[in-house]
Amino acid sequence: MKHFSRSLFVSVALSALTMAAQELKAATPADQLVIGTSLAQVLSLDPQQATEGKAVEIMSNLYDRLVATTPDGKIVPQLAESWQVDDKGVTFKLREAAFASGNPVTSKDVVYSLGRLLKLDQAAAANLKRVGYTKDNVDQLVKAIDDKTVRIDLSDAVTSELLLYRLAMAIASVVDSVDVQKHAVNDDYGNAWLRTHSAGSGPFTLNRWSPNELVILDANKGYVAGAPKMRRVIVRHVPESQVERLMLERGDIDLASALTASDLATFNGKKGFEVQRVPTGGFYVLAMNAGNKYLANAKVREAIAYGIDYQGIEKTIMGPYGRVRTVPVPENYEYAVPSPDWHLDVAKAKQLLADAGFKDGFSLTLKTIAQTPRVDLATAIQASLGQIGIKVDVQQGNGSDIISAHRARNFDLLIPQTGAYMPNVLGSMEQFASNPDNSLEANNAGNFVWRSAWDIPELTAVTAKASMEPDPKKRGELYVEMQKMFIDQKPAVLPMFERFEPIVLNSKVQGYVGHPNLITRLEGVTKAETE
């Protein structure tokens, strides 16, 4: 197994923090929020490019969208003060707002931003491409009626409800078209510049981003809803759980979101701290490359589904991060079906491999970002599959390497994580059940199933039908059919654990409410007075 050498760093860091902890406890400034987490997945801060979780959370505080969602899934106004829905589209009226540059937010900025999303055609664009919006039709479907009125016509593959939920995603952030176009080089729509700068109307602006080190956000004093309570937000890259735990205990950070299950457990009931377990609607997934000669075989994929010790992994590794669930729909969602009877059954898994023609087993690599809890999850899967005759070589890497490999189909097995864009079966499952063009030439790296080269035309068709079904009862029946078809086809994108985001806060932090879609906003966060 391949590992990065980290033991010396951890030992030195722990020693330093332990000695310091014996002295007077530190305290972060009263007007600054300091967050400890892993920034391994932050590859860009361009909202029309980046889709990774922590990047989304940062960008959600730099930019506003037309609409937003509350933690319980309701659509609420943001840049749009109102909207009217008809059978052909949605008309939005914009509020009076300004970008951090001082430029007014106009309908032209909205049109530019959605056009930019589709014309850049990065992974983020998949969320609108999947429902019929393309770089070729966006100029006809998204139009500025006047400076404060935007009209978005429906494609033939989306309802107004689904469109609104997509417009609440970070990918639909409205950027300052005047500022961005000043920095465009070689028709890149300002992407090279916006990866490391901000041009939004949100409550914060980007002061600095040092990859795998820290992100600094400054309050936007001219924010339309009023200046944030915190003058500054500092997000520190602290990938080692024990280091992060000691920093939180000492007061060097106010919030920790990359702790192992064992370190999280030390804060349960501990005075001065609060633990939040945020449901995401998403999953920890074992992605299998169906282009691989072994994994193309449905019996092999089923053998792998029977070759994982889900219960043991949940108990010893996942803890607050996840619970066993092998259908890509949270079990508490309406129309969710029970998980199939996939459990660790070594004899059955070996028989399935033999039936597939591989009774002597074979070798695969498993790639994962070096991040809690995925590293330990990968090691556990390696041990489980070893029992059924599949030798697994675990390869850890940084976010850039692993995400690039996933998007390029350059892997055998890989552990990604997902979320949900709306709180129902479609919002969670659509990315597992739709792959309109599986060809290599399609190069649809933004499509989760395409990355695994899993061709599912029938399931894709049912998913598209569910997306357009107006009758709730019939739509629910289609939701059930989608899940059953997914199970029957022995998926190459195998959900293993419903994903939660456990967060530990210093009790002085007030007003922080983790959002299931990782679009947690920070403008209302305050700190209680020091005792």
matplotlib code that plots the C-alpha trace (Angstrom):
import matplotlib.pyplot as plt

x = [0.0, 1.2, 1.3, 2.6, 5.1, 3.4, 4.4, 7.3, 5.1, 2.3, 4.6, 6.3, 2.9, 1.3, 4.3, 4.2, 0.5, 0.6, 3.3, 1.4, -1.8, -0.2, 0.1, -2.7, -5.4, -5.4, -8.4, -9.3, -10.1, -13.7, -14.4, -12.9, -14.2, -11.4, -12.2, -10.1, -10.7, -9.2, -8.7, -7.4, -10.3, -10.2, -8.8, -10.5, -12.8, -14.4, -18.1, -18.7, -15.9, -15.5, -17.9, -16.0, -17.6, -15.3, -14.9, -18.7, -18.9, -16.3, -17.9, -21.3, -20.1, -18.5, -21.5, -25.2, -27.6, -31.0, -32.5, -31.2, -32.4, -32.9, -31.4, -34.8, -35.0, -37.3, -36.5, -36.1, -35.1, -31.6, -30.7, -34.2, -36.8, -39.6, -40.4, -43.3, -43.7, -45.7, -45.9, -43.0, -40.5, -39.7, -39.4, -37.3, -37.3, -34.0, -33.5, -31.3, -27.8, -24.2, -21.1, -18.1, -16.5, -19.4, -20.9, -24.7, -26.1, -28.2, -30.0, -27.0, -24.8, -27.3, -27.4, -23.6, -23.1, -25.4, -24.0, -20.5, -21.3, -22.4, -19.8, -16.9, -18.3, -16.5, -17.8, -20.1, -22.1, -23.4, -26.1, -27.8, -26.7, -28.4, -31.8, -31.4, -29.4, -26.4, -23.8, -25.8, -29.2, -28.5, -28.6, -32.1, -33.4, -31.9, -32.6, -32.5, -35.9, -34.6, -31.9, -33.9, -35.9, -34.5, -36.5, -35.4, -37.4, -37.8, -35.9, -37.9, -36.2, -37.0, -39.8, -39.9, -39.4, -36.3, -34.9, -35.3, -33.4, -30.6, -30.5, -30.0, -26.7, -23.3, -22.8, -25.5, -23.7, -23.9, -20.5, -19.7, -19.6, -17.8, -15.0, -14.6, -14.5, -11.7, -9.6, -10.5, -7.5, -7.6, -11.4, -11.2, -14.1, -11.8, -11.4, -7.6, -8.2, -11.4, -9.9, -8.0, -10.0, -13.7, -16.1, -19.4, -22.1, -22.0, -21.3, -17.5, -14.7, -11.6, -8.5, -6.2, -6.1, -3.0, -3.7, -3.5, -2.7, -5.5, -8.3, -9.0, -12.3, -13.0, -16.4, -18.1, -19.2, -21.5, -23.4, -27.1, -28.4, -25.9, -22.2, -21.4, -20.9, -17.4, -14.8, -12.9, -13.2, -10.0, -10.2, -7.1, -5.9, -5.5, -5.8, -4.4, -7.3, -5.3, -3.8, -7.2, -8.6, -5.9, -6.2, -9.9, -9.4, -6.8, -8.8, -6.7, -9.7, -13.4, -14.8, -13.4, -14.8, -12.1, -12.0, -11.9, -14.7, -12.6, -11.5, -15.1, -16.2, -14.1, -16.4, -19.6, -21.1, -17.9, -18.5, -17.7, -18.4, -21.3, -21.4, -23.5, -24.2, -25.4, -27.2, -26.1, -28.5, -25.3, -23.1, -19.6, -19.4, -17.2, -16.8, -15.9, -14.6, -16.8, -14.2, -12.0, -12.3, -13.2, -15.5, -17.4, -18.9, -22.1, -21.3, -18.0, -19.7, -22.2, -19.3, -17.8, -21.1, -21.1, -17.4, -17.6, -18.0, -20.5, -21.5, -18.0, -16.8, -19.7, -18.9, -15.2, -14.5, -17.5, -19.3, -20.8, -19.7, -22.1, -24.6, -24.9, -27.1, -26.6, -29.4, -28.4, -31.5, -31.5, -33.7, -35.9, -36.8, -40.4, -40.4, -37.1, -36.8, -35.0, -31.3, -30.7, -29.3, -25.7, -23.6, -20.2, -20.7, -17.3, -18.6, -21.3, -18.8, -16.3, -19.0, -20.0, -16.4, -16.1, -19.4, -17.9, -14.8, -12.4, -12.3, -8.6, -9.3, -7.4, -5.7, -7.1, -6.0, -8.2, -7.6, -8.6, -8.0, -5.9, -8.7, -10.8, -12.6, -11.8, -8.3, -9.4, -12.4, -10.1, -8.0, -11.0, -12.3, -8.8, -9.0, -12.6, -12.0, -8.8, -11.0, -12.8, -9.7, -9.5, -6.1, -6.4, -3.5, -4.6, -3.2, -3.6, -3.3, -4.2, -7.5, -6.1, -4.7, -7.6, -10.3, -8.5, -8.1, -11.9, -12.9, -10.5, -11.7, -8.1, -8.9, -10.1, -11.8, -12.1, -13.9, -15.8, -18.5, -21.8, -24.5, -28.1, -29.3, -32.9, -34.4, -36.1, -35.3, -34.4, -32.2, -30.1, -30.2, -30.2, -26.4, -26.3, -29.0, -28.4, -25.7, -27.1, -24.0, -21.4, -19.0, -15.4, -15.9, -18.7, -16.0, -18.8, -16.5, -19.2, -21.4, -20.9, -21.9, -19.9, -16.8, -17.3, -18.1, -21.3, -23.8, -27.4, -29.7, -32.9, -32.3, -31.4, -34.7, -36.7, -34.8, -35.6, -39.3, -39.4, -37.8, -40.7, -43.7, -46.0, -48.3, -46.8, -48.2, -46.9, -43.6, -43.3, -43.9, -41.1, -38.9, -39.4, -38.8, -35.5, -34.2, -35.2, -33.6, -30.4, -30.2, -31.0, -28.2, -25.5, -24.2, -20.7, -21.3, -22.0, -23.3, -22.0, -22.8, -25.3, -23.0, -23.1, -20.9, -19.9, -18.8, -17.6, -17.9, -16.7, -19.8, -19.0, -19.8, -23.5, -25.7, -23.7, -26.1, -24.6, -26.4, -27.1, -25.9, -22.7, -23.8, -23.5, -23.7, -21.6, -22.8, -25.0, -22.4, -21.4, -19.3, -20.4, -18.5, -15.5, -16.4]
y = [0.0, 3.4, 6.1, 9.6, 10.0, 12.1, 10.5, 13.0, 16.0, 14.7, 13.8, 17.2, 19.0, 17.0, 17.6, 21.4, 21.6, 19.4, 21.6, 24.7, 23.4, 23.4, 27.1, 29.7, 28.8, 30.7, 32.5, 33.5, 37.2, 38.1, 39.5, 36.5, 33.0, 30.5, 27.1, 24.0, 21.6, 19.8, 22.0, 19.1, 19.3, 23.0, 23.2, 26.4, 29.1, 29.9, 29.1, 28.1, 25.6, 24.2, 21.5, 20.0, 20.3, 22.6, 24.9, 25.1, 26.2, 28.9, 30.2, 30.2, 33.1, 35.0, 34.9, 35.2, 33.3, 34.2, 31.9, 29.9, 26.9, 26.8, 23.8, 22.2, 22.5, 25.4, 27.8, 31.4, 34.7, 35.9, 38.2, 37.7, 39.5, 37.7, 35.4, 34.4, 30.8, 30.0, 26.9, 28.0, 29.4, 31.7, 35.5, 36.9, 40.5, 41.5, 43.4, 46.4, 45.0, 45.7, 43.6, 44.1, 46.1, 48.7, 47.7, 47.2, 43.7, 43.7, 41.1, 41.2, 39.8, 36.9, 36.2, 36.4, 34.1, 31.3, 31.6, 31.5, 28.3, 26.5, 28.0, 27.2, 23.6, 22.5, 19.8, 22.3, 22.7, 19.1, 20.2, 22.3, 20.2, 17.2, 19.0, 20.4, 23.7, 23.9, 26.4, 26.4, 27.3, 29.3, 32.6, 31.8, 30.4, 33.0, 36.7, 40.1, 41.8, 45.0, 45.8, 44.2, 41.5, 38.1, 35.5, 31.8, 29.6, 25.9, 23.4, 20.4, 18.4, 20.3, 21.6, 25.0, 23.4, 21.4, 24.5, 26.6, 24.0, 24.0, 27.8, 27.6, 25.7, 27.4, 26.7, 29.3, 32.1, 35.5, 37.0, 40.6, 40.5, 43.8, 42.8, 39.3, 40.3, 42.8, 39.7, 37.4, 36.0, 34.0, 33.5, 31.9, 33.9, 35.1, 31.6, 31.9, 35.0, 33.9, 30.7, 32.7, 35.9, 36.8, 38.9, 38.4, 40.2, 37.9, 38.7, 38.2, 38.8, 36.6, 38.1, 35.2, 31.5, 29.5, 25.9, 23.3, 26.0, 28.6, 30.7, 34.2, 35.9, 39.6, 41.0, 42.8, 46.0, 46.9, 43.7, 44.2, 42.5, 44.3, 43.8, 40.3, 40.1, 38.6, 41.0, 38.0, 34.3, 32.2, 28.6, 26.6, 23.4, 20.9, 17.4, 15.6, 14.9, 14.8, 18.2, 19.6, 18.3, 19.9, 23.2, 23.2, 22.3, 25.0, 27.7, 28.1, 27.4, 27.9, 25.1, 21.7, 19.7, 17.1, 15.0, 11.2, 9.4, 8.7, 12.4, 13.5, 11.3, 13.2, 16.2, 14.4, 16.1, 18.1, 21.4, 24.4, 22.6, 21.7, 18.9, 19.1, 16.1, 17.6, 15.3, 15.9, 13.7, 12.3, 9.2, 7.8, 5.7, 3.0, 4.0, 1.1, 1.7, -0.4, 0.1, -2.3, -5.9, -7.3, -4.5, -4.5, -7.8, -7.3, -10.5, -9.0, -5.8, -7.9, -9.9, -6.6, -5.5, -8.8, -8.4, -5.3, -5.4, -2.5, -3.0, -3.4, -0.3, 1.8, 0.7, 1.1, 3.9, 5.8, 6.5, 10.0, 10.3, 7.7, 4.9, 1.8, 2.5, 0.9, 2.7, 6.3, 7.8, 8.6, 6.1, 8.8, 10.3, 9.7, 6.8, 5.4, 1.7, -0.6, -1.4, -4.7, -7.6, -6.7, -7.6, -9.3, -12.9, -14.2, -17.6, -15.9, -13.3, -16.0, -18.0, -14.9, -14.3, -18.0, -17.7, -14.6, -16.7, -15.3, -18.0, -17.2, -13.5, -10.6, -7.3, -3.7, -0.3, 1.9, 5.6, 8.0, 11.5, 11.4, 12.8, 11.7, 9.2, 8.1, 6.9, 4.5, 3.5, 2.5, 0.4, -1.4, -2.1, -3.4, -5.9, -6.9, -7.5, -9.4, -12.1, -12.8, -13.0, -9.4, -7.9, -4.1, -1.6, 1.6, 4.7, 8.0, 11.3, 15.0, 16.4, 17.5, 14.1, 12.0, 14.2, 14.5, 10.7, 10.3, 12.7, 11.1, 7.5, 6.8, 4.4, 0.9, 1.7, 5.2, 6.6, 9.8, 11.5, 13.0, 15.4, 16.2, 19.4, 19.0, 16.9, 14.1, 10.9, 12.8, 15.3, 12.6, 9.9, 11.7, 11.7, 7.9, 7.2, 9.4, 9.0, 10.2, 9.4, 7.0, 7.3, 8.4, 11.1, 12.7, 13.6, 14.4, 14.5, 16.4, 13.4, 11.1, 7.9, 8.7, 8.8, 5.1, 4.3, 2.7, 2.6, 2.7, 3.9, 2.4, 3.9, 7.2, 7.2, 6.5, 9.2, 11.7, 10.7, 11.2, 14.7, 15.8, 14.0, 16.6, 14.2, 13.6, 10.0, 9.0, 10.7, 8.7, 5.5, 6.4, 7.1, 3.6, 2.1, 4.1, 2.6, -1.0, -0.7, 0.7, -2.3, -4.9, -3.6, -4.2, -0.6, 0.6, 3.5, 1.7, 3.8, 2.4, 4.9, 7.8, 10.7, 13.2, 16.1, 16.1, 19.5, 20.5, 24.2, 26.1, 27.0, 30.7, 30.5, 31.4, 31.2, 28.6, 26.1, 23.5, 23.3, 19.9, 21.1, 22.5, 26.1, 27.2, 30.9, 32.8, 36.4, 35.9, 34.0, 35.8, 34.9, 35.2, 37.3, 35.7, 34.5]
z = [0.0, -0.9, 1.8, 2.2, 5.0, 7.7, 11.0, 11.7, 11.0, 13.2, 16.0, 16.0, 15.7, 18.5, 20.8, 20.2, 20.8, 23.9, 25.5, 24.5, 26.0, 29.4, 29.2, 29.2, 26.6, 23.4, 22.0, 18.5, 18.0, 18.9, 15.4, 13.5, 12.8, 12.5, 10.9, 10.9, 8.1, 5.1, 2.0, -0.1, -2.5, -3.1, -6.6, -7.8, -6.4, -9.7, -9.1, -12.6, -12.4, -8.9, -7.5, -4.6, -1.2, 0.7, -2.3, -2.6, 1.1, 0.6, -2.7, -1.1, 1.1, -1.8, -4.1, -4.2, -6.5, -7.7, -5.1, -2.2, -0.2, 3.6, 5.6, 5.5, 1.7, 1.0, -1.9, -0.7, -2.4, -2.6, -5.5, -6.8, -4.6, -6.4, -9.3, -11.4, -12.8, -15.9, -18.1, -20.2, -17.7, -14.8, -14.7, -11.9, -10.5, -9.0, -5.8, -5.6, -4.8, -5.7, -6.2, -3.9, -6.7, -6.3, -9.7, -9.5, -9.9, -13.1, -15.2, -17.7, -14.9, -14.4, -18.1, -18.4, -15.4, -16.6, -20.1, -18.8, -16.8, -20.0, -22.3, -20.0, -20.0, -16.9, -14.6, -12.9, -16.1, -15.9, -13.5, -16.2, -19.2, -17.7, -18.0, -21.5, -21.2, -23.4, -24.6, -27.9, -26.5, -23.4, -25.2, -26.4, -23.1, -20.7, -21.4, -19.8, -20.2, -18.5, -16.0, -13.1, -14.9, -16.1, -18.0, -18.0, -20.4, -19.6, -21.7, -22.8, -20.0, -16.8, -14.7, -13.0, -9.6, -10.6, -12.4, -9.2, -7.1, -9.7, -9.6, -5.9, -6.3, -6.1, -9.8, -10.6, -8.6, -10.2, -11.0, -11.7, -15.5, -15.8, -13.5, -14.8, -18.4, -17.6, -16.7, -19.6, -21.4, -24.6, -24.4, -21.0, -19.6, -16.9, -15.5, -14.8, -12.8, -11.0, -9.8, -7.2, -6.9, -6.2, -8.1, -6.2, -4.3, -1.3, 2.4, 2.1, -0.4, -1.0, 0.6, 0.0, -0.9, -0.4, -1.6, 1.1, 3.6, 4.3, 2.9, 4.2, 3.6, 4.5, 5.3, 2.5, 4.4, 1.6, 1.5, 0.7, 3.8, 6.1, 6.9, 8.4, 12.1, 11.7, 10.2, 8.8, 8.3, 8.2, 7.0, 7.9, 6.3, 9.2, 7.7, 10.8, 13.1, 16.4, 15.6, 14.8, 18.0, 20.1, 18.3, 19.0, 22.7, 23.0, 21.3, 18.2, 16.0, 16.6, 14.5, 13.4, 10.5, 9.7, 12.8, 12.9, 14.7, 17.8, 18.1, 17.5, 20.4, 22.8, 22.4, 23.1, 26.2, 26.7, 28.3, 26.1, 22.8, 20.5, 18.0, 14.9, 12.6, 9.3, 6.9, 3.3, 1.3, -0.2, 0.1, 0.3, -2.9, -4.3, -7.9, -10.2, -13.7, -15.9, -18.7, -16.7, -18.0, -14.6, -13.5, -16.8, -15.5, -13.4, -11.4, -10.4, -9.3, -7.3, -5.8, -4.6, -3.2, -1.1, -0.3, 1.9, 5.7, 5.9, 9.5, 10.7, 8.9, 10.2, 13.7, 13.7, 11.1, 9.9, 13.2, 12.9, 9.2, 7.8, 8.2, 6.0, 3.0, -0.4, -2.4, -3.3, -1.5, 2.2, 4.0, 5.5, 2.1, 0.8, -1.7, -0.5, -1.0, 1.5, 0.9, -0.9, 1.1, 0.3, 3.3, 3.9, 2.6, 1.6, 0.2, -2.0, -3.3, -4.2, -6.0, -8.0, -9.0, -10.1, -12.1, -13.8, -14.8, -12.2, -9.5, -8.8, -8.3, -9.7, -8.7, -8.7, -7.5, -5.3, -5.4, -2.6, -1.4, 1.7, 3.9, 6.9, 6.8, 3.3, 4.0, 6.7, 4.6, 1.7, 4.0, 5.3, 1.8, 0.9, 3.8, 3.0, -0.7, 0.1, 1.8, -1.5, -3.7, -5.0, -4.2, -3.8, -3.9, -2.1, -3.7, -1.7, -3.3, -3.1, -4.3, -7.6, -8.5, -7.4, -8.8, -12.2, -12.3, -11.6, -14.3, -16.8, -16.1, -15.0, -12.1, -11.2, -7.9, -6.4, -3.3, -4.1, -2.1, -3.2, -2.0, -2.9, -4.6, -3.3, -0.5, -2.5, -4.4, -7.6, -5.8, -4.3, -7.0, -10.3, -10.5, -10.0, -12.6, -15.6, -18.3, -21.7, -23.7, -22.3, -25.2, -24.6, -27.2, -25.1, -22.5, -20.0, -17.0, -15.0, -15.2, -12.1, -13.9, -17.1, -15.0, -14.2, -17.9, -16.8, -19.7, -18.4, -21.2, -19.7, -16.2, -17.8, -19.7, -16.5, -14.6, -17.4, -17.3, -13.5, -14.0, -16.1, -14.5, -13.0, -11.1, -7.6, -7.3, -10.7, -10.0, -6.8, -8.7, -11.0, -8.1, -6.8, -10.3, -10.6, -7.3, -8.2, -11.6, -10.1, -7.7, -10.4, -12.7, -10.0, -10.0, -10.9, -8.6, -5.3, -2.5, 0.8, 3.5, 3.7, 4.4, 7.3, 8.0, 11.7, 13.0, 16.4, 17.5, 20.4, 22.3, 22.0, 18.3, 17.8, 14.7, 12.8, 11.2, 8.9, 5.5, 4.0, 0.5, 2.0, 1.3, 4.9, 5.2, 7.7, 7.7, 10.8, 12.9, 16.1, 19.2, 22.8, 25.1, 26.9, 30.3]

ax = plt.figure().add_subplot(projection="3d")
ax.plot(x, y, z, "-o")
ax.set_aspect("equal")
plt.show()
